[in-house]
Amino acid sequence: MAQRLFADSAKVMSKGQVTIPKDVRKVLGVESGDKVTFIVEGDTVRVVNAAAYAMQLLQQQLEGQAQVVGIASEEDVASLISTMRSESQL
């Protein structure tokens, strides 16, 4: 997907609140009630969809773990799930 580059501004209110502009919310995929995460890198702040960011962190933490436990195919995953379900029935 091609990245869109644009800038938008918002006013900081007395309690530090900012309304995220509609176009930015659309790009982030956030709606009313969703959460965002602020990532501070030096004097730069990125605002990201909190759910997407959490999933990204989890994927990074789990990277390579399938090989460690011997999962190399979808069949291995199906077998592991079947085994786990059988054990939880006991």
N, C-alpha and C positions, 0 to 999 in steps of 0.2 A: 504494500500500500504506500502510495506517495505521501510524504509528510507535508502538511500545510504549515507555512510559516506566516504568522501574523502576530501583531501585538495588540493588546487591549488594556484598558486602564480601569481601575475602580477606586473609589474613595474609601479611606479607612475611617470608620466612625469612632466616636468617643470611647467605646468599649473594645476597640480593636477589631470590630467586625467588618468584613468585606463581602459584598455580593459578587459571586463569581459570574462574570458575563455569560450570557446564554451561549454564544459561540464556543466559549472555552468549556462550558459544561457539556456541550454536545461532543466536542473532541475527546474529553475525558470519559464520556459515557456515564456521567453522574446525574442523578435526579434528586428531587426533594427527599431528604431522609438518608441519602447515601453519605458515606464518609470520604474525606480526602486526606492524604498524607502530605506533609510538607517535608521535603528533603533539602537540607541546608548544606551547601558545598561552598565554603568560603563566603563570599558576598553574593552568591547566587542561590536562589530558592526555586526548587521545582515543586509543582503541585501535581500530584498523581492520584488516580482512583485508588483508594485504600485497599479495596478487595483485589484488584488486579495486581497491586504491588505486593500484597501478602502472598498471593499465589506465585508470583515471580520469585520471591524469597524462598518459599517452600521448594519450588522446583530446583533452585540453585543448591539448596541444602541436600536434596535427595539425589542430585546428579551423580551418576556412577553407582548408586546403591543397588540397582538391579543386577549388575554384573557381580557385585560382592556376594549376593545371596543366590546367584545362579539362575537368574531369570533372563532368558535370551530371546523369548518369543511370546506371542500372544497365547499360545497353548500353555506355556509355563505359568503365565498369569492366571489363566482359567483353572489350571490344576491347583495352584496355590489357594485361590478363592474357594474351590471345592473342598480342599483339605481343611481350611479354616472354618468353613461352614459346618463341616462334619464334626470337628472338634468342639464347636460351640453348642452343638446339640447334646453333648454328653452331660 
